[in-house]
Amino acid sequence: MAETVPMPTCPMAETCKGMIKKPGSRFWMIIPGVVFIILGVTIIIYPQILVWLVAITLIVMGVAMLMMVNFMRNIGKRFQNTHE
């Protein structure tokens, strides 16, 4: 019969435990939840806001992707220059 070995603690559980112990971290974890609730209620009251939010999100994501491509291109140039 095989000997049972206790499972090691999940690394994510240790990270979360450390975050909870820090002062003020609970407050910073509650803020996004409250913001999403307020945003949801606002969208229910004014559904036309949803179109604006989607448009703004798409624009921000597009700009972020372009910035990431530029950043990766610069890293590629530096890497090629150091290995030639």
C-alpha positions as CSV (number, residue, x, y, z in Angstrom):
1,M,0.0,0.0,0.0
2,A,1.3,3.4,-1.0
3,E,2.2,5.9,1.7
4,T,0.0,9.1,1.6
5,V,2.0,12.4,1.4
6,P,0.2,15.6,2.3
7,M,-0.1,18.1,-0.5
8,P,2.1,21.2,-0.4
9,T,0.3,24.5,0.1
10,C,-0.8,26.2,-3.1
11,P,1.6,29.1,-3.9
12,M,-1.4,31.3,-4.8
13,A,-2.9,30.7,-1.3
14,E,0.4,31.9,0.2
15,T,0.4,35.0,-2.0
16,C,-3.2,35.8,-1.1
17,K,-2.5,35.3,2.6
18,G,0.4,37.7,2.4
19,M,-1.7,40.3,0.6
20,I,-4.4,40.2,3.2
21,K,-1.9,40.8,6.0
22,K,-0.7,44.0,4.4
23,P,-2.5,47.1,5.8
24,G,-4.8,48.8,3.3
25,S,-4.8,45.9,0.9
26,R,-8.4,44.9,1.7
27,F,-9.5,48.5,0.8
28,W,-7.7,48.3,-2.6
29,M,-9.3,44.9,-3.4
30,I,-12.8,46.3,-2.6
31,I,-12.5,49.4,-4.9
32,P,-12.8,47.5,-8.2
33,G,-15.8,45.6,-7.0
34,V,-17.6,48.8,-6.0
35,V,-16.6,50.5,-9.3
36,F,-18.0,47.6,-11.3
37,I,-21.3,47.6,-9.4
38,I,-21.7,51.4,-9.9
39,L,-20.8,51.0,-13.6
40,G,-23.4,48.2,-13.9
41,V,-26.1,50.2,-12.3
42,T,-25.2,53.2,-14.5
43,I,-25.5,51.1,-17.6
44,I,-28.9,49.8,-16.5
45,I,-30.1,53.3,-16.1
46,Y,-28.4,54.8,-19.2
47,P,-27.8,51.9,-21.7
48,Q,-26.3,54.3,-24.3
49,I,-23.2,54.6,-22.0
50,L,-22.4,51.0,-22.9
51,V,-21.6,51.9,-26.5
52,W,-19.2,54.6,-25.4
53,L,-17.5,52.3,-22.9
54,V,-17.0,49.6,-25.6
55,A,-15.6,52.2,-28.0
56,I,-13.3,53.7,-25.4
57,T,-12.1,50.2,-24.4
58,L,-11.4,49.3,-28.0
59,I,-9.4,52.5,-28.6
60,V,-7.4,52.0,-25.4
61,M,-6.7,48.4,-26.3
62,G,-5.6,49.4,-29.8
63,V,-3.2,52.0,-28.5
64,A,-1.8,49.6,-25.9
65,M,-1.2,47.0,-28.7
66,L,0.6,49.5,-30.8
67,M,2.7,50.6,-27.9
68,M,3.5,46.9,-27.1
69,V,4.6,46.3,-30.7
70,N,6.8,49.3,-30.6
71,F,8.3,48.2,-27.3
72,M,9.0,44.6,-28.7
73,R,10.5,46.1,-31.9
74,N,12.9,48.2,-29.8
75,I,13.9,45.2,-27.7
76,G,14.5,43.2,-30.8
77,K,16.7,45.8,-32.2
78,R,18.8,46.0,-29.0
79,F,19.1,42.2,-28.9
80,Q,20.2,42.0,-32.6
81,N,22.7,44.8,-32.1
82,T,24.3,43.1,-29.1
83,H,24.5,39.6,-30.7
84,E,26.1,40.7,-34.1
